[in-house]
Amino acid sequence: MATLAPGKDYDELCESFIVFLCTHDPFDLNLPVYTLERRCSEVPDLSIDCNSHWIALNAQAWDTLPDGVLRDLLHYTQNGCIGASSLVQRIDEIVAKANNDRKWVDKVFYCVSTIEENDARRARILERLARKKGLEEGREEGREQGLTEGRAEGRAEGAKEAEARYSFLVEHLLAEGRLDDLRMATSDEARRTALFEEFEL
């Protein structure tokens, strides 16, 4: 919008370059220069000739470049070494002048602190959400584990009660000499239930 006057044809748009000067490797491929051109996702071979180019410079890989201005610029960006390049010397002068301009420095620090504050706020929100999700998952897992353990304990307790009940029945039947009833109680569930009722067990 800033480079093309209203009513002008899109073909008259002048060539533009957007350069990202990075102190880290943005794509972790150890290349000093990444040239990014627009392409159609559906047809990768279709080049979009819009005269707009993105270039990402990786200052960490400055030493992989041959001697020249770009190597000097990336070396300066990464390590602060000015070297012999007149371009880098001029950039360093501009940087020094800007650093001595309190108004400009305050504006930069305000922008940086706002970005850092937003990043910190976002990190806190994400941490809260993760903690909440973890608590919910933990509660659910605890409920499931509790139910499983409760069932297992219930079965174990039920088995102990049944065993104790049967032991009392055996003792009563032996005490009364009712061996036929004892034999039937071991194989006939209906008879065993009737004997439990008889002895109120």
N, C-alpha and C positions, 0 to 999 in steps of 0.2 A: 504493500500500500504506500510505503514511503518513497519508493523508487519509480513508481509508474503513475503518471498523471491520469486523472479521470478521463474516460473516453478513449484512452490509448489502447492499442491492440496488445494482447498478452505476448505476442511475438516480439514486441519492442522492449520487453523487460530485460534490463541489463543483467549480465552475469553477476552472481553474488556467491560469496564464500562465508560459511559460518565455521569458525575455527575454535575448537575446544582445546585449550592448552592445559594438559593434566599433569599433576605431579605423581600420579599413579597410573598403572596400566589399566585402561578402562575395559579391555576385553581379555586380559591375561594371556596374550599370545606373544608377548615380548617384541612387538613391532614398534618402531619409533613413529610411524605414520599409518593411520587408518583412514582411507578415503571411502566415504559412505555415500553411495548414489541411490536415488529413489528407484524402486522397481515395483512392478505389479506383482502382488502375491499370487494371483491366479495364473499369470503368465510370466515366470521369472526372466525369460529372455527379452521381454518387452521393456526397453529402456525408456524412461520418462525424461525427455530432454527439456528440462525446465530452467536450465542455466542457473540452478541453485545447487551448491555443493557443500557437503559437511565433511570436515576434516578433523579428526581427533589426533592430537600430538601427545605422545607418551614420553615425558621428560626422563623417566627412569631408563629408557633405552637409548639415551643420547650417544653412548659410546659405541653403538652398533652402526652409526652413520659415518660416512667418509667425511674428511675435513670439509668445512664449509659453514655458511651462515646458519643453516638449520641446526647443525650439530652444536654450534656455539650458542644458539638461542636455547636449545633444550638443556645444554650443560649449565647455562646461566639460571634457567628456571629451576633445575634440580638442585644445584649446588651453590648458586650465587657467584660463580666465577665469570668475570666480565670478558676476559680474553681480548683478542685484537680486532674483533668484528666491529665495524663502525655502527652497524645497526644495533648490536647488543649494547654498545656504549651509550648510544642515544636512548635506548629503552631504559637503561640503568639511570640516566639523568632524569628522565620523566618519572621513574619510580621514586627516586630520591626527592624530587620536587613535590610529588603527590604526598609522600610520607611526612613532609614538613608542613603540609596544608592541613591545619587542625580541623577545619570545617569538613574537608573531604574525608579525613581519617575518621572523624566522629560518625559521618554518614555510613562509611564502610563497616565500622564496628557495630553500629546500630543494626545494619542489614545482617551481618554475621550473627550477632547475638539474637536477633529475631528468628533467624533460620535455626540456630542451635536450640533456642527455647521451644520452637515448634517441633523440632526433632525429639527433644527431651519429653515434651508433652505427649507426642505420638507414642514414644517408647513406653511412657508410664501407662497410657491407655491400653496399649497392646499387652503390657505385663499384667494389668488388672484383669483384662479379658481372659488371658491365658490362665491366670490364677483362678478366676471364677470357673472357667471351663474345667480346670484340673480338680477343683473342689467338687463340682457337680459329678465329674467322672468318678472321683474318689468315693463320693457318697453312694453313687449307684453301684460301684464295685463292692463297697462295704456292705450295702444292702444285699447284693447277690451273694457275697461271701457269708454274710450273717445268716441268710436264709439257708444256704447250703450247710453251714455249720450247725444251724438250729435243727435242720432236718436230721442230720447225722446224730446230733446229741439226742434228739427226740427218739430216733430209732433205737439208739443204744439204751436210753432210759427205759423205753417201752420193753425192750428185750429183757432188761434186768427185772422189771416189774413182773413180766410174764413168767420169767424163770422163778422168781420168788413165790409167785402165786401157785405155780405148779409144784414147787417144793413143799409148800404148806399142804397142798392137796395130797401129795404122796405120803407125808407124815401122818395126816389124819386117817387116811385109808389103811396104812400099815398099823397104826395104833389100834384101829378097830378090827384088824385082821381081814379086811375086805380085799383080798388079793385078786378076785375075779374083776371087781370094779376097777382096781388099779391097772390090770391088764387091758381092760376095755378103754380106759382113759388115755392110754398111750396110742391107740389106733383109731378110736371113734370120737370124732370131734363133738358130735351131738351129746354123747354120753358124758364127755369131759365137761362140757358147758353145764349140763344138768348137775354134775357133781360140784362144780364151782358154786352154783346157786344154792345147792343143798348146804354146803359149808359156809355160805356167805363170803366167798373169796372173790 
